[in-house]
Amino acid sequence: MLNKENVLEVLKDVIYFPKGDNIVALNMVENLMVRDNAIRFDLVMEHANDPKNDILVNGAKRTLTGVFGEDTEIEIKVVEEKTALSQVKHIIAVASGKGGVGKSTVAANLAVALARANQRVGLIDADIYGPSVPMMFGLGNEQPGAFEKDGKTVMLPLERFGIKLMSIGCFVDASRPLIWRGPMATSALNQLLNDTLWGELDWMVVDMPPGTGDIQLTLAQQYNVSGALIVTTPQKVAFADVLRAAMMFKEEALQIPIYGLVENMAYFTPTDMPNKKYYIFGKETGQKFAEQLGVPLLGQIPITEKIAECGDNGMPLALDGDSPVTKAFDKIAQEIMNTK
């Protein structure tokens, strides 16, 4: 007999292998309607436009017609799964191949620059082993709020300067190291992303850890990353590692667009002589690096006396409208916004 109960029972034979269970148990079947000789329902998927969804849709149709007959009219609509990131328009991965190039400084100040451009911005500290966001935004020992929703704990991001912030550093003792294996680190990242009430955001800036490890792969493979911003310094030894990080995003299995390259510590500018530029690590290397990667050089961030001081004091320098650093980040933010 063709009714809702029997249709759901038949659909239990349709397995979604990535999650190792049937589509009914996984709550992937919604708005089921059974009328006369027709079956209609929504199939909830992580990414509605993924071509691989057709495999599951066709499998469900074959299973249903195999039981209820070939003349049964079946309509399956693939809909996007509603998650904590459903209202986030763009995710930016700020990455580098090695530590010490100022990647967190770039991520923090880029978030500020985007917020200054009247964008709704979130910043997540994905550098699980070396979180910097709490210090750079003056969070101190402040912890995110939380509440229960549908039997699940949902976290509320902290806010500074109009930016929503989340970091593992808000939950652990800053003086003690995190001695975690890869799966624990990726699980922490997933919780920060999926169990936080982000709301509507134009941009989610993700401060990545250095290298090409588990965190990078998890973000690239499981989330809809709009693009990556690669950070380097002028030295060739830094770029050798940065090159590997950039190539990771170009791998066929990932294929994440690269917005461009940011050359941090490009030159030194004295506070009392803002028009002076001292290329202490080499001149025009950032442009050469960008050409090697085949991406644009989005900006050159100068070394100033205030940039480290402001970060240590929880006030990103991009808040200062008169700073040459602010002008550099405003330009980078505008270039990225122009690509959407």
C-alpha positions as CSV (number, residue, x, y, z in Angstrom):
1,M,0.0,0.0,0.0
2,L,1.3,3.4,-0.9
3,N,1.2,5.6,2.2
4,K,3.7,7.7,4.2
5,E,4.6,5.0,6.7
6,N,5.4,2.5,4.0
7,V,7.4,5.0,1.9
8,L,9.5,5.9,5.0
9,E,10.1,2.2,5.6
10,V,11.3,1.6,2.1
11,L,13.5,4.7,2.2
12,K,15.3,3.1,5.2
13,D,17.0,0.9,2.6
14,V,18.7,4.0,1.0
15,I,22.1,4.4,2.6
16,Y,24.0,7.7,2.6
17,F,27.5,6.1,2.8
18,P,29.5,9.2,3.8
19,K,27.6,9.2,7.1
20,G,27.1,5.4,7.3
21,D,23.3,5.3,7.9
22,N,20.0,5.5,6.0
23,I,18.5,8.8,4.9
24,V,15.5,8.4,7.2
25,A,17.6,7.8,10.3
26,L,19.8,10.8,9.3
27,N,16.7,13.1,9.0
28,M,17.4,13.7,5.4
29,V,13.8,13.2,4.3
30,E,11.6,16.3,4.8
31,N,8.1,17.4,3.7
32,L,7.1,13.9,2.5
33,M,3.8,13.9,0.6
34,V,2.0,10.8,-0.7
35,R,-1.1,11.3,-2.8
36,D,-2.8,9.0,-5.3
37,N,0.2,7.5,-7.2
38,A,2.7,10.2,-6.5
39,I,5.5,10.5,-3.9
40,R,7.2,13.9,-3.3
41,F,9.8,14.9,-0.6
42,D,12.8,17.1,0.0
43,L,16.2,15.5,0.4
44,V,18.4,17.5,2.7
45,M,22.0,17.6,1.6
46,E,25.1,19.5,2.9
47,H,25.5,21.2,-0.5
48,A,22.5,21.4,-2.7
49,N,24.5,21.9,-5.9
50,D,26.9,19.0,-5.5
51,P,26.7,16.8,-8.7
52,K,27.2,13.7,-6.5
53,N,23.7,14.3,-5.0
54,D,22.3,12.8,-8.2
55,I,23.7,9.4,-7.2
56,L,21.6,9.4,-4.0
57,V,18.5,10.8,-5.7
58,N,18.6,8.2,-8.4
59,G,19.2,5.4,-5.8
60,A,16.1,6.6,-3.9
61,K,14.0,6.6,-7.0
62,R,15.1,3.1,-8.0
63,T,14.3,1.8,-4.5
64,L,10.8,3.3,-4.5
65,T,9.9,2.2,-8.0
66,G,11.2,-1.2,-7.2
67,V,8.6,-1.6,-4.4
68,F,5.7,0.6,-5.6
69,G,6.0,0.1,-9.4
70,E,7.5,1.9,-12.4
71,D,4.4,3.9,-12.9
72,T,4.7,5.7,-9.5
73,E,5.4,9.4,-10.0
74,I,8.4,10.4,-7.9
75,E,9.6,13.9,-7.3
76,I,12.7,14.5,-5.1
77,K,13.9,18.0,-4.4
78,V,17.4,18.5,-3.1
79,V,17.6,21.2,-0.5
80,E,20.5,22.7,1.4
81,E,21.0,21.6,5.0
82,K,20.4,24.4,7.5
83,T,23.5,24.7,9.6
84,A,25.2,27.3,11.8
85,L,26.9,28.5,8.7
86,S,23.8,28.6,6.5
87,Q,23.6,32.4,6.7
88,V,27.3,32.9,6.1
89,K,27.8,34.2,2.5
90,H,31.6,33.8,2.1
91,I,34.3,32.0,4.0
92,I,37.9,33.2,3.6
93,A,40.8,30.9,4.7
94,V,43.8,33.0,5.7
95,A,46.7,30.6,5.3
96,S,50.5,30.3,5.1
97,G,53.0,27.5,4.9
98,K,54.9,28.4,8.0
99,G,54.5,30.2,11.3
100,G,56.0,33.6,12.0
101,V,54.8,35.4,8.8
102,G,52.1,37.3,10.6
103,K,49.1,35.3,9.4
104,S,47.0,36.0,12.5
105,T,47.8,39.7,12.3
106,V,46.6,39.7,8.7
107,A,43.4,37.7,9.6
108,A,42.6,40.0,12.5
109,N,43.2,43.2,10.6
110,L,41.4,42.0,7.5
111,A,38.3,41.2,9.6
112,V,38.5,44.8,11.0
113,A,38.9,46.3,7.5
114,L,35.9,44.3,6.2
115,A,33.8,45.5,9.2
116,R,35.0,49.1,8.5
117,A,33.5,48.6,5.0
118,N,30.1,48.0,6.6
119,Q,30.3,44.2,6.1
120,R,28.9,41.7,8.7
121,V,32.0,39.8,9.7
122,G,33.0,36.8,11.8
123,L,36.5,35.7,12.7
124,I,37.3,32.1,13.8
125,D,40.6,31.1,15.2
126,A,41.3,27.7,13.6
127,D,44.9,27.7,14.8
128,I,44.0,25.2,17.5
129,Y,47.5,24.7,18.9
130,G,48.5,28.4,18.9
131,P,45.3,30.6,19.2
132,S,46.1,34.3,18.9
133,V,42.6,35.9,18.6
134,P,41.9,36.3,22.3
135,M,45.0,38.4,22.8
136,M,44.7,40.3,19.6
137,F,41.1,41.4,20.5
138,G,41.6,41.9,24.2
139,L,39.3,39.1,25.2
140,G,41.2,38.2,28.4
141,N,39.5,35.4,30.2
142,E,36.1,36.1,28.7
143,Q,34.2,33.0,27.6
144,P,31.4,32.7,25.0
145,G,27.9,32.3,26.3
146,A,25.9,29.1,25.7
147,F,22.3,27.9,25.8
148,E,20.4,24.6,25.0
149,K,18.6,24.2,21.8
150,D,16.9,21.0,20.7
151,G,19.0,19.1,23.2
152,K,22.2,20.6,21.9
153,T,24.5,23.2,23.4
154,V,24.8,26.3,21.2
155,M,27.5,28.8,21.8
156,L,27.2,32.6,21.4
157,P,30.3,34.2,19.8
158,L,32.0,37.1,21.6
159,E,32.0,40.5,19.8
160,R,34.6,43.2,19.5
161,F,34.6,46.2,17.1
162,G,31.5,44.8,15.3
163,I,33.1,41.4,14.7
164,K,31.9,38.1,15.9
165,L,34.8,36.0,17.4
166,M,35.4,32.4,18.3
167,S,38.6,30.7,19.4
168,I,39.7,27.6,21.3
169,G,41.8,30.0,23.3
170,C,38.6,31.1,25.0
171,F,38.2,27.7,26.6
172,V,41.7,26.5,27.6
173,D,44.5,27.7,29.8
174,A,46.7,30.0,27.7
175,S,49.8,29.0,29.7
176,R,49.4,25.2,29.0
177,P,50.0,23.5,25.6
178,L,47.3,21.6,23.8
179,I,48.6,18.0,23.4
180,W,46.0,16.8,21.0
181,R,46.1,14.3,18.1
182,G,44.7,15.4,14.7
183,P,41.2,14.0,15.1
184,M,40.8,16.0,18.4
185,A,41.9,19.2,16.8
186,T,39.5,18.8,13.8
187,S,36.7,17.9,16.2
188,A,37.4,21.2,18.0
189,L,37.3,23.1,14.8
190,N,34.0,21.5,13.7
191,Q,32.5,22.4,17.1
192,L,33.6,26.0,16.9
193,L,32.1,26.3,13.3
194,N,28.9,24.3,13.7
195,D,27.9,24.8,17.3
196,T,28.1,28.6,17.3
197,L,25.2,30.9,16.6
198,W,26.8,33.0,13.9
199,G,23.7,34.5,12.4
200,E,23.9,36.4,9.1
201,L,27.4,37.2,8.0
202,D,28.8,38.5,4.8
203,W,32.3,37.2,5.5
204,M,33.7,34.5,7.8
205,V,37.5,35.0,8.1
206,V,39.3,31.8,9.2
207,D,42.7,32.2,10.8
208,M,44.4,28.9,9.7
209,P,47.3,27.2,11.4
210,P,50.5,27.0,9.5
211,G,51.3,24.1,7.2
212,T,49.1,21.7,5.2
213,G,47.7,19.4,7.9
214,D,44.4,18.0,9.2
215,I,42.8,21.4,10.0
216,Q,43.4,22.7,6.4
217,L,42.0,19.5,4.8
218,T,38.9,19.5,7.1
219,L,38.1,23.1,6.3
220,A,38.7,22.6,2.6
221,Q,36.8,19.4,2.2
222,Q,33.9,19.8,4.5
223,Y,33.0,23.5,4.2
224,N,32.1,25.8,1.3
225,V,35.3,27.9,1.3
226,S,34.9,30.9,-1.1
227,G,38.6,31.5,-1.4
228,A,42.0,31.5,0.3
229,L,44.3,34.5,1.1
230,I,47.9,33.4,1.2
231,V,50.3,35.3,3.5
232,T,54.1,35.5,3.0
233,T,57.0,37.6,4.0
234,P,59.7,38.8,1.5
235,Q,62.3,36.2,2.4
236,K,62.7,33.3,0.0
237,V,62.9,30.8,2.8
238,A,59.4,31.8,3.9
239,F,58.0,31.6,0.3
240,A,59.2,28.0,-0.1
241,D,56.8,26.9,2.5
242,V,54.1,29.3,1.4
243,L,54.3,27.8,-2.1
244,R,53.4,24.4,-0.8
245,A,50.4,25.8,1.1
246,A,49.1,27.6,-2.0
247,M,49.5,24.4,-4.1
248,M,47.4,22.5,-1.6
249,F,44.4,24.8,-2.4
250,K,45.0,24.1,-6.1
251,E,44.9,20.3,-5.7
252,E,42.2,18.7,-7.9
253,A,40.4,17.3,-4.8
254,L,40.1,20.7,-3.2
255,Q,40.1,23.4,-6.0
256,I,39.6,26.4,-3.7
257,P,40.2,29.7,-5.5
258,I,43.0,31.9,-4.2
259,Y,42.1,35.5,-3.8
260,G,45.7,36.5,-3.9
261,L,48.9,37.0,-2.0
262,V,49.6,39.3,0.9
263,E,53.2,40.3,1.5
264,N,53.5,41.0,5.2
265,M,56.5,42.9,6.6
266,A,57.1,44.2,3.1
267,Y,59.0,47.2,4.3
268,F,59.6,49.4,7.4
269,T,57.9,52.8,7.7
270,P,58.9,55.0,10.7
271,T,55.9,56.6,12.5
272,D,57.4,60.1,12.1
273,M,58.1,59.6,8.4
274,P,55.1,57.7,7.0
275,N,56.2,58.3,3.4
276,K,59.5,56.6,3.9
277,K,59.9,52.9,3.0
278,Y,62.9,50.8,4.0
279,Y,62.9,47.4,2.3
280,I,64.9,45.6,5.0
281,F,64.0,42.1,3.7
282,G,64.2,42.8,0.0
283,K,62.3,44.8,-2.6
284,E,59.6,43.6,-5.1
285,T,59.9,40.0,-3.9
286,G,56.2,39.9,-3.1
287,Q,55.3,40.7,-6.7
288,K,57.7,38.0,-7.9
289,F,56.2,35.4,-5.5
290,A,52.7,36.3,-6.7
291,E,53.7,35.8,-10.3
292,Q,55.2,32.4,-9.5
293,L,51.8,31.4,-7.9
294,G,49.8,32.9,-10.8
295,V,47.8,35.1,-8.4
296,P,47.5,38.8,-7.8
297,L,49.5,40.6,-5.1
298,L,46.6,42.1,-3.1
299,G,48.7,44.1,-0.7
300,Q,52.0,44.9,1.0
301,I,51.7,45.4,4.7
302,P,54.5,47.5,6.2
303,I,56.3,47.0,9.5
304,T,55.4,49.9,11.8
305,E,56.2,50.5,15.5
306,K,52.6,50.2,16.4
307,I,51.5,47.0,14.7
308,A,52.8,44.6,17.3
309,E,52.0,46.9,20.2
310,C,48.4,47.2,19.1
311,G,48.0,43.5,18.6
312,D,49.4,42.8,22.0
313,N,47.0,45.4,23.6
314,G,43.9,43.9,21.9
315,M,43.4,46.8,19.5
316,P,44.2,45.7,15.8
317,L,46.0,48.6,14.1
318,A,43.4,48.6,11.2
319,L,41.1,50.4,13.6
320,D,43.4,53.5,13.2
321,G,42.2,55.3,10.1
322,D,45.4,57.2,9.7
323,S,47.8,54.3,9.8
324,P,49.5,53.2,6.5
325,V,48.7,49.6,7.8
326,T,45.0,50.5,7.8
327,K,45.2,51.8,4.2
328,A,46.9,48.6,3.1
329,F,44.2,46.4,4.7
330,D,41.3,48.6,3.4
331,K,42.7,48.0,-0.1
332,I,43.0,44.2,0.4
333,A,39.4,44.1,1.8
334,Q,38.1,46.1,-1.2
335,E,39.9,43.7,-3.6
336,I,38.3,40.7,-2.0
337,M,34.8,42.3,-1.9
338,N,35.2,43.0,-5.6
339,T,35.6,39.3,-6.4
340,K,32.2,38.1,-4.9
